């Protein structure tokens, strides 16, 4: 039954992809969607206060957004240039004026493994982790609230039961000396992916600045100082985007 449920989910996702592509391909020239591709180079791979890779990483991104800018799907990845860590994530996002809803499929791999069993979707053995996320924002105040839950897959405890890991975050953006700063605080209310109990795991601030290379070309440089109070740890992350 679990396999049937999971296969149904994959079938629905593929159907949405194909339907969306066919639908938007028929739009007129003034209403075409947008395809975005970029790559980040970071000194370490940190996500929600969790260090996934301690060596420099390359993180490609590819996504399609429809003409109305309310629906997108794509892929994000992370690969280390000096370790065997690799990750490929797929996502679907629907956006409205004050919120967006996303479903993510996270897959972590070992680049030395001959078979990473990507097409194994049974809940008890899959390497995939599925997450649903809700982001609320776009109000008069520059505040963004994120909540997410893992609902299927490899997010499990020592007994093989799903954690259903929860994460909540509040972020605030402000301007100082013509630079945009973002401060954020994230945590979990219970044991799960983010730790063995409740606590704050992602406290910090980030700054993005355009570094001018030529008159027509500049590089976005981002720096983040991140604390994980629950684990008593600190990280300084820098990266550029192409």
C-alpha positions, 0 to 999 in steps of 0.5 A, spaced: 500 500 500 505 504 501 508 503 494 502 504 491 501 511 495 508 513 493 508 511 486 501 515 485 505 521 488 510 521 483 505 520 477 501 526 480 508 530 480 510 528 473 503 529 470 503 536 473 510 537 470 507 535 463 501 538 463 504 545 465 509 544 460 504 543 454 499 548 457 505 554 457 508 552 451 501 554 448 501 561 450 502 567 446 509 571 445 507 576 450 505 570 456 511 566 455 514 563 462 521 564 464 527 559 465 532 560 470 539 557 471 544 559 476 550 556 480 552 558 487 560 557 490 560 556 497 565 555 502 561 550 506 554 547 505 549 549 511 542 548 511 537 551 517 543 551 522 545 543 520 552 542 516 551 537 511 558 538 508 564 542 511 568 543 504 567 548 498 561 546 494 558 547 487 550 548 488 547 548 481 539 551 480 534 550 474 527 552 475 521 554 470 516 559 472 510 560 468 508 567 465 503 569 471 509 567 476 505 563 481 507 556 479 514 553 478 518 547 478 525 545 478 531 542 481 537 544 486 543 540 487 550 540 491 556 537 490 563 537 494 569 538 490 573 534 495 569 529 498 563 524 496 557 528 498 552 529 493 545 532 493 539 533 488 532 536 490 526 537 486 521 542 488 514 544 486 511 551 488 505 555 488 505 562 490 499 567 491 500 574 494 501 573 501 504 566 501 507 560 497 506 552 498 512 548 496 513 540 496 520 538 496 523 531 494 530 531 497 535 526 495 542 525 498 547 520 495 554 518 496 558 519 489 562 513 490 556 508 491 555 504 484 548 504 486 544 510 490 537 507 489 534 513 486 528 510 484 526 506 490 520 509 493 518 505 499 517 509 505 521 504 509 527 503 505 527 510 500 533 515 500 528 520 499 525 525 504 519 529 502 517 535 505 511 540 505 513 548 506 509 554 507 512 561 507 508 567 509 510 574 507 509 580 502 506 584 507 507 592 509 513 589 514 518 586 511 517 579 515 517 572 512 514 566 516 516 559 514 513 553 517 515 546 514 514 538 515 517 532 513 511 527 511 514 521 508 521 517 507 528 517 510 526 522 516 526 516 521 528 515 528 533 509 530 526 504 530 525 506 523 519 510 525 518 517 521 520 523 525 515 528 521 520 533 523 518 540 524 521 547 522 519 554 523 523 560 522 522 568 522 526 572 518 526 580 517 530 584 512 532 591 513 537 596 509 543 599 512 548 603 508 544 602 502 545 594 503 540 589 505 541 585 511 537 579 513 536 576 520 533 570 521 531 565 527 529 558 526 527 552 530 524 546 532 519 544 537 521 537 538 526 531 536 527 530 529 532 531 524 534 538 527 536 535 534 534 530 539 529 535 542 526 542 542 530 548 541 533 554 536 538 551 531 538 557 526 540 564 528 543 569 524 544 574 519 546 575 512 548 580 507 548 580 499 552 585 495 554 586 488 561 586 486 562 590 480 567 586 475 566 590 469 561 596 467 556 590 464 557 585 469 557 584 477 557 578 482 552 577 487 557 576 494 553 573 500 556 572 507 552 569 513 554 568 520 549 563 523 549 560 530 546 553 532 544 555 539 542 548 540 548 545 538 552 550 541 555 551 534 557 557 529 558 558 522 561 563 517 558 562 510 560 566 504 558 564 497 558 567 490 552 566 484 553 566 477 
